[in-house]
Amino acid sequence: MTRVLVVRAAGTNCDRETAHAFAAVGGNPETRHVNELLAEPALLREYRILVFPGGFSYGDDIAAGRVFATELRQRAVPEIERLVADGGLVLGICNGFQVLVKTGLLPGGEGQVVTLAHNDSHRYQDEWVPLHVATDKSFLAKGERFLFPIAHAEGKLVASDETLDRLEENGQLVLRYARNPNGSLRDVAGMCDRTGRILGLMPHPERHLEPWHHPTWTRNGLAAEPDGLRFFQQAIAAVS
Amino acid sequence: MERIEVRVRQGFADPAGVAALHDLRLAGLNASSVRVHQVYFVKRLMDAARAARDVLVDPVLEERGSGGEGVAVSVSKRPGVMDPSEASVLRALRALGERPTRVVTAKTYWIVADASPEEIAAAVGRSLANAVIEEITPGEAPEPREALPATLSRPVSDLGLSRRAQAVLEAENIETIGDLVALSEADLLALKSVFPISLEEVAEGLRAEGVPVEAVGNTLRTVDRAPRVPNVPLAGLSDDELLATSRKYVLALNLHEMHAIRDHFRGLGRAPRLGELETIAQTWSEHCKHKTLTGPIDYTEDGRTERISNLLKETIFASTQELARDWCVSVFKDNAGIVRFDDEHDVCFKVETHNHPSAIEPYGGAGTGIGGVIRDILGTGLGAKPVANTDVFCFGPLDTKEIPDGVLHPLRVMRGVVAGVRDYGNRMGIPTVNGTVCFDPRYLGNPLVYCGTVGILPRGMHEKAARPGDRIVVLGGRTGRDGIHGATFSSETLHDESDTVSGGAVQIGNAIEEKKVLDALLRARDKGLFTAVTDCGAGGLSSAIGEMGAETGAEVWLERAPLKYMGLNPVEIWISEAQERMVVSVPAEQLDELLRLCAAEDVEATAIGFFTDTKRLLVKHYEDVIVDLSMEFLHDGLPKVPRRAEWTPSPPPPPEPPLPPRERLLAILSDGNTCSKEWIIRQYDHEVQAGSAVKPLVGPDGKGPSDAAVVVPVLGKRKGVAIGCGISPKLGDEDPYRMAIWVVDEAIRNVVAVGADPARIALLDNFSWGNCNDPEVLGAMVRAAKGCRDAALLFGAPFISGKDSLNNEFKGGKGTIRIPHTLLVSALGIVDDVTKCVTSDLKRAGSKLVLVGSGKPDPQVMRDVASAIRSGRVRACHDLSEGGLAVAIAEMAIGGGLGGRIRFDGDLFEEAPSRFLLEVSEDVGIGAVVGEVTKAPLLDFGGGFEVTLAEARDAFLVWERLL
């Protein structure tokens, strides 16, 4: 079974359901405190998938994901790069995406050139949004459509036009909103690095694992295969 | 201190500025642009450029820089007010290899407005800052003042250290004695390796200079032997002098209680210590003891007087006992009521109020309110895991024009309260799934903030008891002076100077600290590392330890309690409330493992004493005795003084001539009490923990109001809890008994409407009342309590816990404004299979609409509706509440994006209990068909009474334009 490491820090709050999601698709998830990872970054070598789940690591103080990213950058980034080079997968959801962007692991190779700024509403927003897979760069199949909830205050992707052009050309702007909830440039909901092995997204696939999670299941019935399940199945398949 | 100012680059929008501009305009300032600069002051920073580049500045959006366009106004926390971001910034800087000792943050607003600098600063005070906790300075942010005792401001060169030590300190930017004392253990150790002397010698040197420290393990601790706390002689004092003593120390003790205390100490032949008076005052406070609800009352109604010896026991609790439901696990005993959930788990539920702090500082008050009720759940049984939050607010109308002195505008209060609940609840990772808002002018000076939490715990973990010999361990937040007199303050009436007198009673919550405590506590619970747990609420250590050790006895060593800063006297350490702190009793052999587990989670945990078998509470600070009291007197010595209560029915006010039906429907839909609360709901994370089965907003575009929320608390299962509430203050003016029946009915209706089993509903009561020294006010409470009892018995739904908040009045220049009698009833229902739930949005054109219920409180209606829902033939269900049938169909239509054709002979707007409107796919054998769902987006009530769906929607979504 694929070993999955879910890393939590002070303020992480989606670690349980994220681990549950991997277990539901046949993975073997474990959750560890970031203190363990910082003390011994090499423990990453035991895993095939590394996940930074949602939450408010360190209260989103300074900026969302910033403090967590600073800690990782100083201690753990080389081991994370090694995991990727070995064909492993790194996934960041919501706060985890913010962390990956602020470490520079996304888009990769050039420090932090992308950021996740405050939503245009300047409010925290919890709502369900449709999105689609725009490229085949990552483990997600191009053309797939998902309905996932967002729940964030800082999810608007911002970068210079040149950076965005280059990322678009590389196929790194993987996930796009069909209805843009936060003003994200080019409707980006999620992106990957140049290898396609590091993926971050603002929406929460782990919150759409059950058919009754769907916001209108009482109208349209219970789906046989909830969107989140498909998402995590593809992650596991990518390292099997 | 090093100053790092961060601003958004030119050419990028500044969302914080846009939000501030919106707030300033709402506060009446004609502003055209705002840019916000974030300022960090860092003490002992080696490389500011690197700190800015790698930590504090976003390289894409931001830059270091100062200056701007327009007028600058800066806002910073007052000295002593906690800044939750300090710990995170310190942690990030440490990751860079820095060893800073302090971080202070501020914001500078650059405002372009058509107004004078004074007017601009005043508008900032009205909208962006609160003078109770923040300082507003014209211009750019000034370097923070150091509120240090004189000795701590002296240079380290005063210490007479060796030249080498001196040089080391200089290289490390340690300039004052205060800098040295503030160093963390790790930093001191690092210094020690180059120090030619031991830590003990450093401590000795400091002591010689009059700095009271000692070396404890690897760290310096302050030793505050002075100021000594005096005894307070009571013998020989007149009644007036006794009351003056109570006031002088903010004890909120009445004359009977002062007599009881005086007599007790006369028997002991000594004067009470101040610490003892404070402990008694905390323990006997209305907040902790609920002496009004549990004390004797002489109640007169219809010329007949009865003696009630304990109102709660004889009404609400009595009905729970009479119902004797076998699924009730623990009622009116623990922090929260506990009921059975499934074979492996119980669930618990508690709702608390945090009214007075929220009136003064809405953001901090509401945040610490939700933080407090979450700790209640963490302290239920051996610790429950929070799975859902609720919130119910009562404010003055949002369009209020005249605001009394000392009162914040309701719009400001609402925005602050919502933000406080949002920032705390979201950070805790607990979905906020249910609530409502009520408006009435009488809430202007005394808003109400109810926060509730549902938790889940493994079966068999509801019992707890500290055993003699167990260590008393505090974990989480440190003690400061900011939490003093929370319990006694909350038991007093608000007045127009409350904000200045009681600023100290407002604390700032730190959700991340509490999340860490939650993570550590539940892990320790699962390893069986403690025998009892309680939260540290108002009254601080005094109430937590006094309560845990009530059956055993306890000995406490206050000098070990972790403090935020020097200078607290022992009594302050003992009574000050600290947020984010829990107390556990730990068997001696498990202490090391518990401390290790907490350290791994970055949670501070400290043993500060042990439980004894003496049945005494002994509190020491080094050798000084601060408290030495028998537990018996502390817990049972409160004199029972009968109060007078009276209820005289008042004639109902003459009904206002109703508007024409069309206008009436639109007016109700856009009224604050009824309109869509989407603006609030979407700011809360209601999906976290992945258990959301029925959401607070329903329908294809999420605009329909849900009757209740349904949450699945165990991942991978389909069994859920339904959470709903009932509140209707307007009914309380006429008859609190009828109000109680209505709100119980409403709470039950709401959970039944989504599919809860009516045989498995548990209730909570929360009374927010005025000053109960007024017999009429207390009489109204007796009526309401009797209503609760009768309704619980009628519906077979037991109350499992409750709370009261009294003295909700505002004394201003124009007299006293008393809040309406406000009873909130919350319902917790069980849903065996959430996939059988229904929602209120209309589903399909052509379905029949069925009205169920005759308008009398009727448990059979609840059972009928539940079984219709279980049959699978109900497509949508909504209860009839404010605005009756007309509003119910309008809300269902707005949710579903469909129309409705209603033909009904009765009063379309009648508000009567136990009624539901069902959309059915085929006959369900109950109720009467009153219409059908239409594809045409129109509400057609016949006789020319028509409202288009767009009109109804526009009225219902009024907050989208207002806020």
Contacts between the chains, C-beta under 8 A, distances in Angstrom:
chain1	res1	chain2	res2	distance
A	8	B	519	7.8
A	10	B	512	5.3
A	10	B	515	6.6
A	10	B	516	5.0
A	10	B	601	8.0
A	10	B	602	6.1
A	11	B	427	6.2
A	11	B	511	7.8
A	11	B	512	4.5
A	11	B	515	5.6
A	11	B	516	8.0
A	12	B	429	7.9
A	13	B	427	7.6
A	13	B	428	7.0
A	13	B	429	2.4
A	13	B	515	6.9
A	13	B	688	6.0
A	13	B	689	8.0
A	14	B	429	7.0
A	14	B	688	6.4
A	14	B	690	7.9
A	16	B	689	7.1
A	16	B	715	6.7
A	17	B	689	6.2
A	17	B	690	3.7
A	17	B	715	6.3
A	20	B	690	7.3
A	20	B	715	4.5
A	20	B	716	6.7
A	24	B	716	7.3
A	33	B	600	6.5
A	33	B	601	6.7
A	35	B	600	6.3
A	35	B	602	7.0
A	36	B	600	8.0
A	54	B	688	7.6
A	55	B	429	6.1
A	56	B	426	6.9
A	56	B	427	4.4
A	56	B	429	7.9
A	56	B	511	7.5
A	56	B	512	6.9
A	58	B	87	8.0
A	58	B	88	4.0
A	58	B	91	6.4
A	58	B	92	7.6
A	58	B	512	6.4
A	59	B	84	6.0
A	59	B	85	6.6
A	59	B	88	5.6
A	59	B	427	6.2
A	59	B	510	7.6
A	59	B	511	6.8
A	59	B	512	4.3
A	60	B	427	7.8
A	61	B	84	7.2
A	61	B	85	3.8
A	61	B	88	3.6
A	61	B	89	6.3
A	62	B	55	6.7
A	62	B	56	6.1
A	62	B	85	7.1
A	62	B	88	6.8
A	62	B	89	6.2
A	62	B	92	6.7
A	63	B	58	5.8
A	66	B	55	6.8
A	66	B	58	7.9
A	66	B	92	6.7
A	67	B	55	7.9
A	67	B	88	4.9
A	67	B	89	7.6
A	67	B	91	5.8
A	67	B	92	4.2
A	67	B	95	7.8
A	70	B	54	6.6
A	70	B	55	5.4
A	70	B	92	4.4
A	70	B	95	4.8
A	70	B	96	6.8
A	71	B	91	7.5
A	71	B	92	7.3
A	71	B	95	4.5
A	73	B	54	7.7
A	73	B	95	7.9
A	74	B	95	4.9
A	74	B	96	6.7
A	74	B	97	7.8
A	75	B	95	7.6
A	111	B	59	7.1
A	112	B	58	7.6
A	112	B	59	5.1
A	112	B	60	6.8
A	113	B	59	7.5
A	113	B	60	6.7
A	114	B	60	6.5
A	115	B	58	5.2
A	115	B	59	7.7
A	115	B	60	4.0
A	115	B	61	5.5
A	117	B	15	6.8
A	117	B	58	7.9
A	117	B	61	5.7
A	118	B	15	3.8
A	118	B	16	6.8
A	119	B	15	7.3
A	120	B	13	8.0
A	120	B	15	7.0
A	122	B	15	4.3
A	122	B	16	6.8
A	122	B	18	5.9
A	122	B	19	4.0
A	123	B	19	7.9
A	123	B	682	7.8
A	123	B	683	5.7
A	124	B	422	5.9
A	124	B	426	6.3
A	124	B	682	7.8
A	124	B	683	4.9
A	124	B	684	7.7
A	124	B	685	7.4
A	125	B	682	5.7
A	125	B	683	7.5
A	126	B	681	7.8
A	126	B	682	5.3
A	126	B	683	7.5
A	126	B	684	6.5
A	126	B	685	5.3
A	126	B	686	5.7
A	126	B	687	6.2
A	127	B	682	6.0
A	127	B	702	6.7
A	128	B	702	7.3
A	149	B	687	4.9
A	151	B	426	7.8
A	151	B	685	4.6
A	151	B	687	5.9
A	151	B	688	6.7
A	158	B	12	7.4
A	158	B	60	5.9
A	158	B	61	6.2
A	159	B	60	6.2
A	160	B	60	7.7
A	204	B	687	7.0
A	206	B	690	5.9
A	207	B	687	4.9
A	207	B	688	7.7
A	207	B	690	4.9
A	207	B	692	7.5
A	209	B	690	6.5
A	210	B	690	7.8
A	210	B	693	8.0
A	210	B	712	7.7
A	211	B	835	7.5
A	212	B	693	4.7
A	212	B	712	7.8
A	212	B	718	7.5
A	212	B	834	5.5
A	212	B	835	5.5
A	212	B	837	7.8
A	213	B	687	7.9
A	213	B	690	7.0
A	213	B	692	6.5
A	213	B	693	7.5
A	215	B	695	6.2
A	215	B	698	7.8
A	215	B	702	6.4
A	216	B	698	7.9
A	216	B	699	7.3
A	216	B	700	5.6
A	217	B	835	7.9
A	218	B	694	7.6
A	218	B	698	7.3
A	218	B	837	6.7
A	218	B	838	5.9
A	218	B	839	4.4
A	218	B	841	7.7
A	218	B	843	7.7
A	219	B	699	7.8
A	219	B	700	6.7
A	219	B	839	8.0
A	219	B	841	7.0
A	219	B	843	5.4
A	219	B	896	7.9
A	222	B	835	6.1
